[in-house]
């Protein structure tokens, strides 16, 4: 059944902060040291925890999300930083004309943590972000490759059986939907999981879209055990081992998390 952090907002926020501090920020700083002059945007910011370590480094941080409840929580958890003008959170669609006008060529860094696998029309979305980046601006992505054991996010399912079975999300959609119904999942949960099936992304497809969108891939790291799993399952994070990571397509089945930094050409 769904893990506690899916319903405990403060727990999820604290986990976001810790994961960002120890894994996301250090990875990004391998190619882009963060300083007080920088502007950082997180798309799909949730409660804002991923941005906190960047604010502590002095960067101005803007978080946007299409979930008003998550934005309200971000403003609650980070009210002091928001009041000081160091952070800002908006219930906003980045495609809106007023957002594009205000933030054209504004950001040094855009962050998408566990977000790209939820976005439709990724081939259009990735080149669109270049409008918001400064010259040579960078974008960070962290995502679960679609074919990994729980790449369908079935862990958010409410029933014990349907939330614990690995890999069955890659079955044809009619079969997957039938199994979810048999497992007792509610219709809105089934719709959410089927939508993720439409938008899930593999390592190879991500790289193809990035290159076709006129970005350079400047850094990447694949994980055999996702760093966030230390909170979810008590597992120690572990980078992908070379033999498994070296085999195209097959690596998607055994890579639970992929980190990328790409740069606007």
PyMOL commands that set and color helices and strands:
alter all, ss='L'
color gray80, all
select helices_A, chain A and resi 4-6+9-29+49-56+68-77+79-83+97-102+116-118+122-132+154-156+160-164+168-170+173-182+187-199+203-212+229-232+242-245+250-253
alter helices_A, ss='H'
color red, helices_A
select strands_A, chain A and resi 39-43+60-65+87-91+107-113+133-143+215-225+238-239+257-264
alter strands_A, ss='S'
color yellow, strands_A
deselect
rebuild
show_as cartoon
